[in-house]
Amino acid sequence: MNKKDLRKMMLEKLQEIDSKSHIYKSKSIINKLFDSEQYKSSKDIFVFVSFKNEINTHEFINRAINDNKNVYVPIIDKANKLMNISKLTRFEDLESGYFGVLEPNKESIDIVDPNILDLVITPGLIFNTKGYRIGYGAGFYDKFFSSLNTNPTKIGICFEEQIMDFENDDYDIPVDLIINDKSTINIK
């Protein structure tokens, strides 16, 4: 199956997860993330703002801010098809942006150098046990990771149903750890 077909299949599969299970599984994953040494030792965290059927990261963002972590979220540069990062100090400063995903409002945008990051919480539609991911197809995270001069810890978060075998491309960049509702997979 090619990546386009895998994406379609996984999007359909994610829609089958009922809201009660989605909430329970999301909380389980986020709690594991909070308990991880990677989170505890991090200072500068980049995290995606969840959208539709993704693991809910809203609680994570709020708590990380309350834990005095520096939290950064994606902001899409549509003209150049790139993902920048903006510091976020209040969840309330987010508004609907690219494809309806929450991004910092114009007044609160604070674009920073991504090389300060020590932890990146990475979304994906599908992950394999080697740490590679299939995203939504825009390539934002692969471009972002390849642009870094540093090597922050990359943690992929997903539901157990999103772990499956697939062949990665040469340009794909793996995460270091995958946390799902049933297990934690160390890649390194």
Residue pairs with C-beta under 8 A, 6 or more apart in sequence:
1 9
1 166
3 134
3 137
3 166
4 137
6 125
6 126
6 134
6 164
6 166
7 125
7 126
7 134
7 136
7 137
10 125
10 126
10 134
10 162
11 53
11 125
13 161
14 53
14 125
14 159
14 161
14 162
15 53
17 25
17 53
17 159
17 161
22 53
22 56
23 56
24 181
25 55
25 159
25 160
25 181
26 55
26 56
27 56
27 59
28 181
29 55
29 157
29 158
29 159
29 179
29 180
29 181
30 55
30 56
30 57
30 59
30 60
30 157
32 179
32 184
33 39
33 60
33 121
33 155
33 157
33 179
34 60
34 63
36 155
36 177
36 179
36 184
38 119
38 153
38 155
38 177
39 45
39 64
39 119
41 118
42 69
42 118
42 119
42 153
43 69
43 70
43 118
44 69
44 70
44 72
44 116
44 117
44 118
44 119
45 64
45 69
45 70
45 71
45 72
45 117
45 118
45 119
45 120
45 121
46 72
46 73
46 74
46 85
46 114
46 117
46 119
46 120
46 121
46 152
47 57
47 60
47 61
47 64
47 71
47 72
47 73
47 120
47 121
48 54
48 57
48 73
48 74
48 121
48 122
48 123
49 57
49 58
49 61
49 73
49 74
49 94
49 101
49 102
49 103
50 56
50 57
50 58
50 123
51 99
51 100
51 101
51 102
54 123
55 123
55 157
55 158
55 159
57 121
57 157
58 91
60 121
61 71
61 73
61 88
61 91
62 91
64 71
65 71
65 88
65 89
65 90
65 91
70 87
70 116
71 87
71 88
71 89
72 85
72 86
72 87
72 88
72 112
72 114
72 117
73 85
73 86
73 88
73 94
73 102
73 103
73 104
74 83
74 84
74 85
74 86
74 101
74 103
74 140
75 83
75 84
75 85
75 86
75 97
75 103
75 104
75 109
75 111
76 82
76 83
76 84
76 97
76 98
76 101
76 103
76 140
77 83
77 84
78 98
81 138
81 140
81 143
82 140
82 143
82 144
83 140
83 141
83 143
83 144
84 111
84 114
85 111
85 112
85 114
85 117
86 103
86 104
86 108
86 109
86 110
86 111
86 112
87 110
87 112
88 94
88 104
88 108
89 108
90 108
93 104
93 105
93 107
93 108
94 102
94 103
94 104
94 105
95 102
95 103
95 104
95 105
96 102
96 103
97 103
104 110
114 144
114 147
114 148
115 148
115 149
115 150
116 150
117 148
117 150
117 152
118 152
118 153
119 152
119 153
119 155
120 145
120 152
120 153
120 154
120 155
121 155
121 157
122 133
122 141
122 154
122 155
122 156
122 157
122 175
123 135
123 141
123 156
123 157
123 158
124 133
124 134
124 135
124 141
124 156
124 158
124 162
125 133
125 134
125 135
125 136
125 162
126 133
126 134
126 158
126 162
126 163
126 164
126 166
127 133
127 134
127 156
127 158
127 162
127 163
127 175
127 178
128 163
128 164
128 165
128 166
128 168
129 163
129 165
129 178
129 185
130 168
130 174
130 187
131 156
131 174
131 175
131 176
131 177
131 178
131 185
131 187
132 166
132 168
132 172
132 174
133 141
133 156
133 172
133 174
133 175
134 166
135 141
135 142
141 173
142 171
142 172
142 173
145 154
145 173
146 171
146 173
153 176
153 177
154 173
154 174
154 175
154 176
154 177
155 175
155 176
155 177
155 178
155 179
156 175
156 177
156 178
156 179
157 178
157 179
157 180
158 178
158 180
159 180
159 181
160 180
160 181
160 182
160 183
162 180
163 178
163 180
163 185
168 174
174 187
175 187
176 186
176 187
176 188
177 184
177 185
177 186
177 187
177 188
178 184
178 185
178 187
179 185
